[in-house]
Amino acid sequence: RMSTRQIREVISGYAKIAGFDNITCHSLRRSFGMAFYNQTGDIQLTADILGHKSTEVTRKHYSKPSEQRKRAHALNFKYEKE
């Protein structure tokens, strides 16, 4: 079993090897959360996978859509008058 300190040291070591200066466990989690949401578009599923009790926390921190996702939805939008 690894301690949280050991995990931080492993991540820091690999980040230095890869040429990154400031990679943390939190930055990896946030990157995963944003990428997952941008691929699925499902805020409830993203909240569940990240272990959030409320989707509000997930929406606030992870649901900013990527430029690619905004473009794709804008291109596929069709206005239909009711």
QUITA-V700220 format. One record per run of one state. SS is the DSSP state (~ for helix, > for strand, _ for the rest). FROM is the first residue (numbers start at 1). LEN is the number of residues. If there is no record, write none. Layout:
SS/FROM/LEN + SS/FROM/LEN
This chain:
_/1/3 + ~/4/15 + _/19/6 + ~/25/16 + _/41/2 + ~/43/8 + _/51/4 + ~/55/8 + _/63/4 + ~/67/10 + _/77/6
